[in-house]
Amino acid sequence: MTTQLPTAIIIESKKDLNLLIAELKEQPFFAIDFERTGFHSYFSDTLCLAQICFDKKEFIIDMVKIGVNGYAIFQEFFDVLEDEKICKVMHGSGDDIASLKRMYDINLKNLFDTSIADAILQNTTNHHSLVRVLEENLNIIIPKQRKLQRANWRRRPLTKELIKYAQYDVHFLCELKKLLEENLRKKKLYEQFKKECLKFEEIGVKNNVFNPNEFLRTKKSQVIPSRLHKKLRKAYVFREYKAVKLDKPPRMMLPDPVLISLITSNCRTINQLIKAGLPKNFAKKWGKELLKALNEPYDEKKALRTIYYSYPKSILSGE
């Protein structure tokens, strides 16, 4: 069985967000899911959208548009996520909970994770996809296109296709919660389920703060003779510095094999950088800067200050 989605209300202003928050505070529970920047950004945990569903109404909070001047504007919304009196219905919540903790120092409370509920009822440790759980429990088939899982959720305007994709993550969750909760209580598994949800709420997250001393973790760094280690470290720091400035994932911007090739080739010119594997576009824009970093004294402290100043406080003060 398939179904027609209602038109989602797109929240794009602080005024509309405040109205939604007022409604959320009156709900015993609501379904929620997030879309993040993923591999399109240096900080993959940055929130782009929040999809919410309750009382057959659906909302999409455009966190990119509202948060253009910083995420402090979402504090009241984050307070709702931490409110223990309001249940948050999610499916496969682990990554979202970790992102909230890592980037925003938010500890989501009162979780009802339908993937955990389904796993307990099936007596398995495997957490199945929302597509599978909906089909098996509600006989509902949702069209989830694999290509959209890697979409750039920061790009505006949002297409109708992306909005529908986001809606499907929450549209059936409240109905699914009702069924799964009834079954858990019938089988006297509800307390076990809540304990498992609490584990997800309290799970620790590792904050991956850049460490220049880890330059030898670069793939294939073992082929580098020790006399080139200093140059590899400079390239490693430069890549991170430029990734922060451009808001790109370091290893996607400049893959490890290319970094190693640049070092072993002893590049001195732009053409040599390109021959060693550096993308032409990168070489034309930042080749001179890279050559200077590799072949002249490099101000590592200045680069590290730029890197660390870009980090949210929650990352630098975390584990």
C-alpha positions as CSV (number, residue, x, y, z in Angstrom):
1,M,0.0,0.0,0.0
2,T,1.2,3.5,-0.9
3,T,-0.1,6.8,0.2
4,Q,-0.3,10.4,-0.8
5,L,1.8,12.8,1.2
6,P,0.2,16.0,2.6
7,T,1.8,19.3,1.7
8,A,4.5,20.0,4.2
9,I,4.6,23.4,5.9
10,I,8.1,24.9,5.3
11,I,9.4,26.8,8.3
12,E,11.8,29.5,7.0
13,S,11.6,32.3,9.6
14,K,12.1,32.7,13.3
15,K,8.5,33.8,13.7
16,D,7.1,30.6,12.1
17,L,9.6,28.6,14.1
18,N,8.4,30.1,17.4
19,L,4.8,29.2,16.4
20,L,5.8,25.6,15.8
21,I,7.7,25.4,19.0
22,A,4.6,26.6,20.9
23,E,2.7,23.7,19.3
24,L,5.4,21.1,20.0
25,K,5.4,22.0,23.7
26,E,1.7,21.0,23.8
27,Q,2.3,17.5,22.2
28,P,2.8,14.3,24.2
29,F,5.0,13.1,21.3
30,F,6.0,14.0,17.8
31,A,8.0,12.3,15.0
32,I,11.3,13.9,14.0
33,D,14.2,13.3,11.7
34,F,17.1,15.4,10.5
35,E,19.1,15.8,7.3
36,R,22.8,16.8,7.6
37,T,25.5,18.1,5.4
38,G,27.2,14.7,5.3
39,F,30.3,14.5,3.0
40,H,29.4,17.9,1.4
41,S,30.9,19.8,4.3
42,Y,34.0,19.9,6.6
43,F,31.6,19.5,9.5
44,S,29.5,16.5,8.4
45,D,27.2,16.8,11.4
46,T,25.8,20.2,10.6
47,L,22.0,20.2,10.5
48,C,20.3,21.3,7.3
49,L,16.6,20.2,7.9
50,A,14.4,19.0,10.7
51,Q,11.3,17.1,9.6
52,I,8.5,16.9,12.1
53,C,5.1,15.2,12.1
54,F,2.2,15.2,14.7
55,D,-1.6,15.3,14.5
56,K,-1.4,14.5,10.7
57,K,0.5,17.8,10.2
58,E,4.0,17.9,8.7
59,F,6.6,20.6,9.0
60,I,10.1,21.0,7.6
61,I,12.4,23.4,9.4
62,D,14.9,24.9,7.0
63,M,17.8,25.2,9.4
64,V,20.1,26.5,6.7
65,K,17.9,29.5,5.9
66,I,16.9,30.3,9.5
67,G,20.4,29.6,10.9
68,V,22.3,31.8,8.4
69,N,23.5,34.0,11.3
70,G,24.3,31.1,13.7
71,Y,22.5,28.3,15.5
72,A,21.8,30.2,18.7
73,I,18.5,31.0,17.1
74,F,17.4,27.4,17.6
75,Q,18.0,27.3,21.3
76,E,14.2,27.1,22.2
77,F,13.8,24.3,19.6
78,F,16.8,22.5,21.1
79,D,15.2,22.9,24.6
80,V,12.1,21.0,23.3
81,L,14.4,18.1,22.2
82,E,15.9,18.0,25.7
83,D,12.4,18.1,27.4
84,E,11.9,14.8,29.2
85,K,8.1,15.2,29.2
86,I,7.8,15.1,25.4
87,C,8.5,11.9,23.5
88,K,10.5,12.1,20.3
89,V,9.7,9.4,17.8
90,M,12.6,8.5,15.5
91,H,13.9,5.6,13.4
92,G,17.5,4.8,13.5
93,S,18.3,7.7,15.8
94,G,21.9,7.0,16.5
95,D,23.6,9.3,14.0
96,D,21.2,12.2,14.6
97,I,21.7,11.9,18.4
98,A,25.5,11.8,18.0
99,S,25.3,14.9,15.7
100,L,23.2,16.9,18.1
101,K,25.7,16.1,20.9
102,R,28.8,16.7,18.9
103,M,27.9,19.9,17.1
104,Y,25.4,21.6,19.4
105,D,25.9,20.0,22.9
106,I,22.2,18.8,22.8
107,N,21.2,15.7,24.7
108,L,17.9,14.5,23.3
109,K,15.6,13.0,25.9
110,N,12.6,10.7,25.9
111,L,13.3,8.8,22.8
112,F,11.1,6.2,21.1
113,D,13.2,4.7,18.4
114,T,11.0,2.5,16.1
115,S,14.1,0.6,14.8
116,I,14.9,-0.5,18.4
117,A,11.3,-1.4,19.0
118,D,11.1,-3.6,15.9
119,A,14.4,-5.3,16.7
120,I,13.3,-6.2,20.2
121,L,10.0,-7.6,18.9
122,Q,11.8,-9.6,16.2
123,N,14.3,-10.8,18.9
124,T,17.3,-9.7,16.8
125,T,20.2,-7.3,17.3
126,N,19.8,-6.1,13.7
127,H,18.1,-2.8,13.2
128,H,16.2,-2.7,9.9
129,S,15.6,0.1,7.5
130,L,12.4,2.2,7.8
131,V,11.4,0.9,4.4
132,R,11.4,-2.7,5.6
133,V,9.9,-2.0,9.0
134,L,6.9,-0.1,7.5
135,E,6.3,-2.8,4.9
136,E,6.4,-5.6,7.5
137,N,4.3,-3.9,10.2
138,L,1.9,-1.6,8.3
139,N,2.0,-3.1,4.8
140,I,3.2,0.3,3.5
141,I,5.7,0.8,0.8
142,I,7.6,4.1,0.6
143,P,9.7,5.1,-2.4
144,K,13.2,5.9,-0.9
145,Q,15.6,6.6,-3.7
146,R,19.2,5.6,-2.9
147,K,20.7,8.5,-4.8
148,L,18.9,11.0,-2.6
149,Q,20.6,9.6,0.5
150,R,23.8,11.5,-0.6
151,A,22.0,14.7,-1.6
152,N,23.5,18.1,-0.8
153,W,20.9,19.2,1.7
154,R,22.5,22.7,2.0
155,R,21.6,23.5,-1.6
156,R,18.7,25.9,-2.1
157,P,16.0,26.0,-3.3
158,L,15.0,22.5,-2.1
159,T,13.4,20.5,-4.9
160,K,10.0,18.8,-4.5
161,E,11.8,15.5,-4.8
162,L,14.0,16.2,-1.8
163,I,11.0,17.6,0.3
164,K,9.1,14.4,-0.4
165,Y,12.1,12.3,0.5
166,A,12.4,14.1,3.8
167,Q,8.7,13.8,4.6
168,Y,8.7,10.0,4.2
169,D,11.2,9.8,7.1
170,V,8.5,11.0,9.5
171,H,5.1,10.6,7.8
172,F,4.3,7.2,9.2
173,L,6.3,7.2,12.4
174,C,3.5,8.2,14.8
175,E,1.3,5.4,13.4
176,L,4.2,3.0,13.6
177,K,4.9,4.0,17.2
178,K,1.3,3.2,18.2
179,L,1.4,-0.3,16.8
180,L,4.9,-1.2,18.1
181,E,4.2,0.2,21.6
182,E,1.0,-1.9,21.8
183,N,2.9,-5.0,20.8
184,L,5.8,-4.3,23.2
185,R,3.4,-3.9,26.1
186,K,1.4,-7.1,25.2
187,K,4.7,-9.1,25.2
188,K,5.9,-7.3,28.3
189,L,8.9,-6.0,26.5
190,Y,8.3,-2.3,26.9
191,E,10.6,-1.8,29.9
192,Q,13.4,-3.5,28.0
193,F,12.8,-1.3,25.0
194,K,12.9,1.9,27.1
195,K,16.2,0.8,28.6
196,E,17.6,0.3,25.1
197,C,16.4,3.8,24.1
198,L,18.0,5.3,27.2
199,K,21.3,3.7,26.1
200,F,21.1,5.6,22.8
201,E,20.3,8.8,24.6
202,E,23.3,8.4,26.9
203,I,25.8,7.1,24.3
204,G,29.1,8.9,24.3
205,V,30.4,10.5,21.2
206,K,34.0,11.0,20.1
207,N,34.9,14.4,18.9
208,N,37.4,14.1,16.1
209,V,39.5,17.2,16.7
210,F,42.3,17.5,14.1
211,N,45.7,16.4,15.4
212,P,48.7,17.4,13.3
213,N,50.7,14.6,14.9
214,E,48.5,12.0,13.1
215,F,50.0,12.8,9.7
216,L,51.5,9.3,9.5
217,R,47.9,7.9,9.5
218,T,47.7,9.1,5.9
219,K,47.1,6.2,3.7
220,K,50.3,4.8,2.1
221,S,52.4,7.1,4.4
222,Q,54.6,4.0,5.0
223,V,56.2,4.5,1.5
224,I,57.5,7.9,2.6
225,P,61.1,7.9,3.8
226,S,61.6,9.6,7.2
227,R,63.5,12.5,5.7
228,L,60.2,13.5,4.0
229,H,58.0,13.3,7.2
230,K,58.4,17.0,7.9
231,K,57.1,17.8,4.4
232,L,54.2,15.3,4.8
233,R,53.2,17.0,8.0
234,K,53.2,20.4,6.4
235,A,51.0,19.0,3.5
236,Y,48.7,17.3,6.0
237,V,48.2,20.5,8.0
238,F,47.8,22.6,4.8
239,R,45.1,20.3,3.5
240,E,43.1,20.6,6.8
241,Y,43.5,24.4,6.8
242,K,42.3,24.7,3.3
243,A,39.4,22.2,3.9
244,V,38.2,24.4,6.8
245,K,38.5,27.6,4.7
246,L,36.6,26.0,1.8
247,D,34.2,23.9,4.0
248,K,35.1,20.7,2.3
249,P,35.9,17.2,3.6
250,P,39.7,17.1,3.6
251,R,40.1,13.6,2.0
252,M,37.5,14.4,-0.7
253,M,39.2,17.7,-1.6
254,L,42.7,16.2,-1.6
255,P,42.7,12.3,-1.4
256,D,45.6,10.7,0.6
257,P,47.2,9.1,-2.5
258,V,47.4,12.5,-4.1
259,L,48.9,14.0,-1.0
260,I,51.6,11.2,-0.9
261,S,52.3,11.7,-4.6
262,L,52.9,15.4,-4.1
263,I,55.5,14.7,-1.4
264,T,57.4,11.9,-3.3
265,S,57.4,13.9,-6.5
266,N,59.2,16.9,-4.9
267,C,57.0,19.3,-6.7
268,R,58.4,22.8,-7.4
269,T,56.0,24.1,-10.1
270,I,52.2,24.2,-10.8
271,N,52.7,21.8,-13.7
272,Q,54.6,19.3,-11.5
273,L,51.7,19.5,-9.0
274,I,49.2,18.6,-11.8
275,K,51.5,15.8,-13.1
276,A,51.6,14.4,-9.5
277,G,47.8,14.2,-9.5
278,L,46.6,17.5,-8.0
279,P,43.3,18.4,-9.8
280,K,43.9,21.2,-12.3
281,N,41.2,23.5,-10.7
282,F,42.8,23.1,-7.3
283,A,46.3,23.7,-8.7
284,K,45.2,26.9,-10.5
285,K,43.5,28.4,-7.5
286,W,45.8,27.3,-4.6
287,G,48.8,25.7,-6.2
288,K,51.2,28.6,-5.4
289,E,50.0,28.5,-1.8
290,L,50.5,24.8,-1.6
291,L,54.0,25.0,-3.1
292,K,54.9,27.7,-0.6
293,A,53.7,25.5,2.3
294,L,55.7,22.5,1.0
295,N,59.0,24.2,0.1
296,E,59.3,27.1,2.5
297,P,59.0,27.6,6.3
298,Y,55.3,27.0,7.1
299,D,53.4,28.8,9.9
300,E,51.7,25.8,11.4
301,K,50.5,27.6,14.5
302,K,48.6,30.1,12.4
303,A,47.0,27.3,10.3
304,L,46.0,25.4,13.5
305,R,44.4,28.5,15.0
306,T,42.3,28.9,11.9
307,I,41.3,25.3,12.1
308,Y,40.4,25.2,15.8
309,Y,38.7,28.6,15.7
310,S,36.2,27.2,13.2
311,Y,35.2,24.4,15.6
312,P,32.0,24.6,17.6
313,K,32.7,24.9,21.3
314,S,30.9,21.6,21.9
315,I,33.6,19.8,19.9
316,L,36.6,21.5,21.6
317,S,35.2,21.0,25.0
318,G,33.9,17.4,24.4
319,E,35.5,14.0,24.8
